[in-house]
């Protein structure tokens, strides 16, 4: 590990030196590439420099202890040695995590699709609640949310809703949310006060660029229709909504968020590109089934990942056996503890594979 860290440190210093050269900004493409690489390496270099400093402090304290005769000073040096050893151990663990292979999609924006599952109208209401939970979480992170497409149910729910969340690190945080979410509560439509169980399915897809996925436009069929629902004066008056069908896969995308047909077409293509990219990611994960089973966040989309039990005020993530008894704040977008625990669990699984 330390040979690798020394190589990273040398490379970081080379990049920093090149960026300081007067001619560095003349090639903007390379300049931006070097700036990003420097930013990516900075947390590793900072942690490694702290580790080296802690090692120096430890060796200095040990040398002084060997020569010191005064008992009071020896006691202070022993405390200093213990603190330096703890700091070295902590930084060693941090460095092992920082050296784990980075998911190339982590910095990407995402598309989120929530579909009602079993449970009829209650499932559609739950899908609306889950989508709202993620939009609130995005707002807390100062990310931008755009609703791309939706199919409303009769009493305020959604049989399907698709949105885009734009912001640095959106995929790195929300990639663990794909799967089946289950709710246990008394539905608004229940007159007898019985608890029902319903489900919805969440899919998190990284935004794909042209270089990630090439779409042959001859394989795409476009239809236009009049938008419905809340949308202002253009609703039901112009053919601004777009339906896109990708013939080879049968994927159908609708978009009616914009008043402009051209903008809706562009958004629909972005969603299609993300879906096709997501299909490739899933194929890759299936081909690495043994590794996938020991990791979190790359499981089957049909896997039940979380239960929201309203009578008990409890949210349970089944992958890491974590239960939190503050369902109201979680439904209001306070997902940090859940997501941080999932990230830690995923890192621990990957570290155990490497050891």
Residue pairs with C-beta under 8 A, 6 or more apart in sequence:
1 95
1 96
1 99
4 99
5 44
5 48
5 95
5 99
8 41
8 44
8 45
8 48
9 45
9 48
9 49
11 41
12 38
12 41
12 42
12 45
15 34
15 37
15 38
15 41
16 38
18 24
18 34
19 31
19 34
19 35
19 38
24 31
24 34
25 31
40 102
43 98
44 95
44 98
44 99
47 91
47 94
47 95
47 98
48 95
50 87
50 91
51 88
51 91
51 92
51 95
54 84
54 87
54 88
54 91
55 84
55 88
57 80
57 84
58 81
58 84
58 85
58 88
61 77
61 80
61 81
61 84
62 81
64 77
65 74
65 77
65 78
65 81
68 74
68 77
96 351
97 347
97 351
100 347
100 350
100 351
100 354
103 171
103 172
103 175
105 171
105 175
105 206
105 281
106 169
106 171
106 172
106 175
107 168
107 169
107 171
107 172
108 170
108 171
108 206
108 207
109 164
109 165
109 166
109 167
109 170
109 171
109 206
109 207
110 164
110 165
110 170
110 171
110 174
110 175
110 204
110 205
110 206
110 207
111 148
111 162
111 163
111 164
111 165
111 204
111 205
111 207
111 270
111 271
111 274
111 275
112 131
112 134
112 162
112 163
112 164
112 165
112 174
112 177
112 202
112 203
112 204
112 205
113 160
113 161
113 162
113 202
113 203
113 205
114 127
114 130
114 131
114 134
114 158
114 160
114 161
114 162
114 200
114 201
114 202
114 203
115 127
115 159
115 160
115 200
115 201
115 203
116 123
116 124
116 126
116 127
116 153
116 157
116 158
116 159
116 160
116 198
116 200
117 123
117 180
117 198
117 199
117 200
117 201
118 197
118 198
118 199
119 126
119 183
119 196
119 197
119 198
119 199
120 198
121 153
121 154
121 155
121 157
121 187
121 189
122 183
122 187
122 188
122 189
122 196
122 198
123 157
123 198
123 199
123 200
124 153
124 155
124 157
124 158
124 159
125 153
125 155
125 156
125 157
125 187
125 188
126 157
126 181
126 183
126 198
126 199
126 200
127 157
127 158
127 159
127 160
127 161
127 200
128 156
128 157
128 158
128 161
129 183
129 331
130 181
130 200
130 202
131 158
131 161
131 163
132 331
133 330
133 331
133 332
133 333
133 335
134 163
134 165
134 174
134 177
134 333
135 145
135 163
135 333
136 332
136 333
137 174
137 333
137 334
137 335
138 144
138 145
138 165
138 167
138 170
138 333
139 145
139 333
140 333
140 334
141 167
141 170
141 173
142 167
143 165
143 166
143 167
143 170
144 165
144 166
144 167
145 163
145 164
145 165
145 166
146 163
146 164
146 166
146 257
147 161
147 162
147 163
147 257
148 162
148 163
148 164
148 255
148 257
148 267
148 268
148 271
149 160
149 161
149 162
149 253
149 254
149 255
149 256
149 257
149 271
150 158
150 160
150 161
150 162
150 229
151 158
151 159
151 160
151 161
152 158
152 159
152 229
153 159
155 188
155 189
162 271
164 207
164 267
164 270
164 271
165 174
171 204
171 206
173 339
173 343
174 204
174 339
175 204
175 206
175 297
176 296
176 297
176 339
176 342
176 343
176 346
177 202
177 204
177 305
178 202
178 203
178 204
178 297
178 299
178 301
178 305
179 201
179 202
179 299
179 300
179 301
179 302
179 303
179 304
179 305
179 306
180 199
180 200
180 201
180 202
180 301
180 302
180 303
180 304
180 305
181 199
181 200
181 201
181 202
181 305
181 306
181 307
181 308
182 197
182 198
182 199
182 304
182 306
182 307
182 308
183 197
183 198
183 199
183 200
183 307
183 308
183 309
183 310
184 195
184 196
184 197
184 307
184 308
184 309
184 310
184 311
185 195
185 196
185 308
185 309
185 310
185 311
186 193
186 194
186 195
186 196
186 310
186 311
187 196
187 198
190 196
195 311
199 304
201 301
201 302
203 278
203 301
205 274
205 275
205 277
205 278
206 274
206 277
206 278
206 281
207 270
207 273
207 274
208 273
208 274
208 276
208 277
209 273
210 273
212 273
212 277
213 273
213 276
213 277
213 280
215 246
215 269
215 272
215 273
215 276
219 246
219 247
219 248
220 244
220 245
220 246
220 247
220 269
220 272
221 244
221 245
221 247
222 242
222 243
222 244
222 245
222 265
223 242
223 243
223 244
223 245
224 239
224 240
224 241
224 242
224 243
224 261
225 239
225 241
225 243
226 235
226 236
226 237
226 238
226 239
226 240
226 241
227 234
227 235
227 236
227 238
227 240
227 241
227 256
228 235
228 236
228 241
228 256
229 235
229 256
231 256
231 259
232 259
234 240
234 259
238 259
238 261
239 261
240 256
240 258
240 259
240 260
240 261
240 264
241 254
241 255
241 256
241 261
241 264
242 254
242 255
242 256
242 261
242 264
242 265
242 268
243 252
243 253
243 254
243 268
244 252
244 253
244 254
244 255
244 265
244 268
244 269
244 272
245 251
245 252
246 252
246 253
246 272
246 275
246 276
249 275
249 276
249 279
251 272
251 275
251 276
253 268
253 271
253 272
253 275
254 268
255 264
255 265
255 267
255 268
255 271
256 264
257 264
257 267
258 264
258 267
282 301
285 292
285 298
286 292
291 353
292 298
292 299
294 349
294 352
294 353
295 346
295 349
295 350
295 353
296 319
296 320
296 342
296 345
296 346
296 349
297 342
297 346
299 305
299 319
304 318
305 317
305 318
305 319
306 315
306 316
306 317
306 318
307 314
307 315
307 316
307 318
308 315
308 327
308 330
308 331
309 315
309 316
309 327
310 327
312 325
313 325
313 326
313 327
313 328
314 323
314 324
314 325
314 327
315 323
315 324
315 326
315 327
315 330
315 338
316 322
316 323
316 324
317 323
317 338
317 341
317 342
319 342
319 345
320 341
320 342
320 345
322 338
322 341
324 330
324 337
324 338
326 334
330 338
